[in-house]
């Protein structure tokens, strides 16, 4: 592993310390932020795969990540415009902050797509299982269906940007 990747993984792991293939998504588009489940990677992993032709977008983000916060409204717009697409926001914030910081943040930003919190300290393991090319930097997005999958270690700049990537991935 390159020294820079090791450094990023070390930082990511440090931040996460106080924080398997099927279709386990809730289909409701208006998910209550009252319920933010906390998963370890083994519990989250099945949400990263599908046997369906339906389009899924999984976005790894955190409140402390400025580019993540900037792109959240674009994903929410996409969810509203394309209700047949399942969007999952995977927060990498601290579980202790769900009530006091995360829920108020999501409410303020009008985020209604499904949010889960990943609380798994072994980032070196699960980052590579998601994508061996992922440095661990945020934001990170997976766009997929049962036939195609793309990984995006960058922020999306607009609704059109997301639409273009989904169209390039799925079509």
C-alpha positions in Angstrom: 0.0 0.0 0.0 1.3 3.5 -0.8 2.3 5.7 2.1 -0.3 8.3 1.4 -3.1 5.6 1.3 -1.8 4.2 4.6 -1.9 7.7 6.1 -5.5 8.3 4.8 -6.6 4.9 6.2 -5.0 5.7 9.5 -6.8 9.0 9.8 -10.1 7.4 8.7 -9.7 4.6 11.2 -8.9 7.0 14.0 -12.0 9.0 13.2 -14.2 5.9 13.1 -13.0 4.4 16.4 -15.6 6.2 18.4 -18.0 5.2 15.9 -23.1 -9.2 3.6 -25.3 -9.8 -1.0 -29.1 -9.2 -1.1 -31.8 -6.5 -1.2 -32.4 -5.2 2.3 -33.3 -1.7 1.5 -36.5 -0.1 2.9 -38.5 1.0 -0.1 -40.0 4.1 1.5 -38.6 7.3 0.0 -39.6 9.4 3.0 -37.5 7.7 5.7 -37.9 9.2 9.1 -34.6 10.5 10.6 -36.0 9.3 13.9 -34.6 5.9 13.0 -30.9 5.8 12.1 -29.7 2.3 12.4 -26.1 1.7 13.4 -24.3 -1.1 11.5 -20.9 -2.8 11.5 -19.6 -3.6 8.1 -20.9 -7.2 8.1 -24.4 -5.8 8.6 -23.9 -3.1 6.0 -22.3 -5.2 3.3 -25.5 -6.8 2.0 -26.9 -3.3 1.2 -24.0 -2.8 -1.3 -25.2 -5.5 -3.7 -28.4 -6.4 -5.6 -29.9 -9.0 -7.8 -32.3 -6.5 -9.3 -32.1 -4.3 -12.4 -33.1 -1.4 -10.1 -30.6 1.4 -9.7 -28.9 1.9 -6.3 -26.7 4.7 -5.1 -24.8 4.4 -1.8 -23.0 7.5 -0.6 -20.4 7.4 2.2 -20.2 10.7 3.9 -19.7 12.6 7.2 -20.9 15.9 8.7 -17.2 17.0 9.1 -16.6 16.5 5.3 -17.3 19.8 3.5 -17.6 18.3 0.0 -19.9 15.6 1.4 -22.2 18.2 2.9 -22.2 20.2 -0.4 -23.3 17.2 -2.5 -26.0 15.9 -0.1 -28.8 18.2 -1.5 -28.0 17.0 -5.1 -28.5 13.3 -4.0 -31.7 14.3 -2.2 -32.9 16.1 -5.4 -32.0 12.9 -7.4 -34.1 10.8 -4.9 -37.1 13.1 -5.4 -36.8 13.2 -9.2 -36.1 9.5 -9.6 -38.2 7.7 -6.9 -37.4 4.2 -8.4 -33.8 4.7 -7.5 -32.8 3.6 -4.0 -30.4 6.0 -2.3 -28.6 5.1 0.9 -26.5 7.6 2.8 -23.9 5.9 5.0 -22.8 8.3 7.7 -19.3 7.8 9.1 -20.0 10.1 12.0 -19.8 9.0 15.7 -22.8 7.0 17.1 -22.8 9.2 20.2 -23.7 12.1 18.0 -26.8 10.7 16.3 -29.3 12.4 18.6 -27.5 15.7 19.3 -25.8 16.4 15.9 -26.7 14.0 13.1 -30.5 14.1 13.3 -30.6 17.9 13.7 -28.2 18.2 10.8 -30.3 16.0 8.5 -33.5 17.8 9.5 -31.9 21.2 8.8 -30.7 19.9 5.4 -34.1 18.4 4.5 -32.5 15.0 3.9 -35.3 12.3 3.7 -33.4 9.5 1.9 -32.4 6.5 4.1 -29.5 7.1 6.4 -27.5 4.5 8.3 -24.4 5.0 10.4 -21.4 2.7 9.9 -19.7 2.0 13.2 -16.8 -0.4 12.4 -13.3 0.4 13.6 -11.6 -2.0 11.1 -11.6 0.5 8.2 -8.5 -1.1 6.7 -10.5 -4.2 6.1 -13.9 -2.9 4.9 -12.6 -0.1 2.7 -10.7 -2.7 0.6 -13.7 -5.0 0.5 -15.8 -2.2 -0.9 -13.2 -1.2 -3.5 -9.4 -2.0 -3.3 -8.8 1.3 -5.2 -10.6 3.4 -2.6 -8.0 5.5 -0.6 -10.6 5.9 2.2 -11.2 9.6 1.4 -14.7 11.0 1.5 -17.1 11.4 -0.2 -17.3 8.0 -1.9 -20.2 6.8 -3.9 -21.2 3.5 -5.5 -23.7 3.4 -8.3 -24.9 0.0 -9.3 -27.6 -2.5 -10.3 -27.3 -6.3 -10.8 -25.2 -5.9 -14.0 -23.0 -2.9 -13.5 -21.2 -1.1 -10.7 -19.0 2.1 -10.6 -17.1 3.7 -7.8 -16.6 7.4 -7.4 -14.1 8.9 -5.0 -15.1 12.4 -5.6 -17.9 14.9 -4.9 -20.7 15.5 -7.2 -21.2 19.1 -8.3 -24.9 19.1 -9.3 -28.0 17.0 -10.0 -26.9 16.9 -13.6 -23.5 15.5 -12.6 -25.2 12.6 -10.7 -27.7 12.0 -13.6 -24.7 11.8 -16.1 -22.9 9.2 -13.9 -26.0 7.1 -13.4 -26.7 7.2 -17.1 -23.1 6.2 -17.9 -23.1 3.4 -15.3 -26.5 1.9 -15.9 -27.2 2.4 -19.6 
